[in-house]
Amino acid sequence: MSEIQLIGTSNCRDFSGIVNRKGQKITSHAYIRCDALHHLTFLDQKALKEQWHLKTVIDLRTHAEILKSPDRMIPHVHYEHISIMEKSTLGISHEKSFLSLLENIPNMCDMYKRMVTEPYSLQQFQKVFSIICQQEGTILWHCTEGKDRCGLVSAFFLALLDVDKEEIMKDYLLTNQHTSRNELKLLAPLKLVEPEKREEILSLFQAKPEYLEAAWTAIEENFGSMDAFLETQLGITPEIKTELQAKVFA
């Protein structure tokens, strides 16, 4: 994985260097996962456009998140808003207040299960992959932290490339090497919170193996396998999968 050094993001990288079960290594730099883009500087925009040849941005956040922190639009880059969740979800979308978190700490495993089983989310994931599989040029997808919604899209993308679950988990957990702005903002007020609850709240901003495992288990229980899920729920036929792999491993 190649980290993309930008001033206005803390969790931006591509998938180059990941090897799949067939021994094929991803060399393409045309697929990027990221956290929110509302702090992008002019130099960041220039780098994404000129060095990474960015063509399309897919924003996975809710309408409320976008109203609060709209992306910095990059000239001549196509923008798509495809919210994975129908409404704000405490713990995943981050427009709620600190007090809201104190009063109701969500179960993240349940959140992940819902994202891979609820009809609205499945419909939205299908739209995302229609773009990923069909459009030419570099594509960047992001949510707020670059962890949950972005993490699932990235996991499905790597599964389409026949990457082992263990390698997919490694990519997912890399997010923990990047401290988010939202987590930093919480550190001061959290000093007044009891240690157990403090850890629970901080865990909302971390990628944990059990979160992705919960989604994977729900997929297998409801759809049989990840491959079946990708085809029947996201509309990715074997032909489309082959075409995507040809582009990524070219």
Buried (B, 14 or more C-beta within 10 A) or exposed (E): BEEBEBEBBBBBBBBBEBEBEEEBEBEEBBBBBBBBBBBBEEEBBEBBBEEBEBBBBBBBBBEBBBEBBEBBEBEEBBEBEBBBBEEBBBBBBBBBEEEBBBEEBBEBBEBBBBBBBBEBBBBBBBBBBBBBBEBEEBBBBBBBBBBBBBBBBBBBBBBBBBBBBEBBBBBBBBBEEBEBBBBEEBEEBBEEBEEEEBEBBBBBBBBBEEBBBBBBBBBEEEBEEBBEBBBEBBBBEEEBBEEBBEEBBE
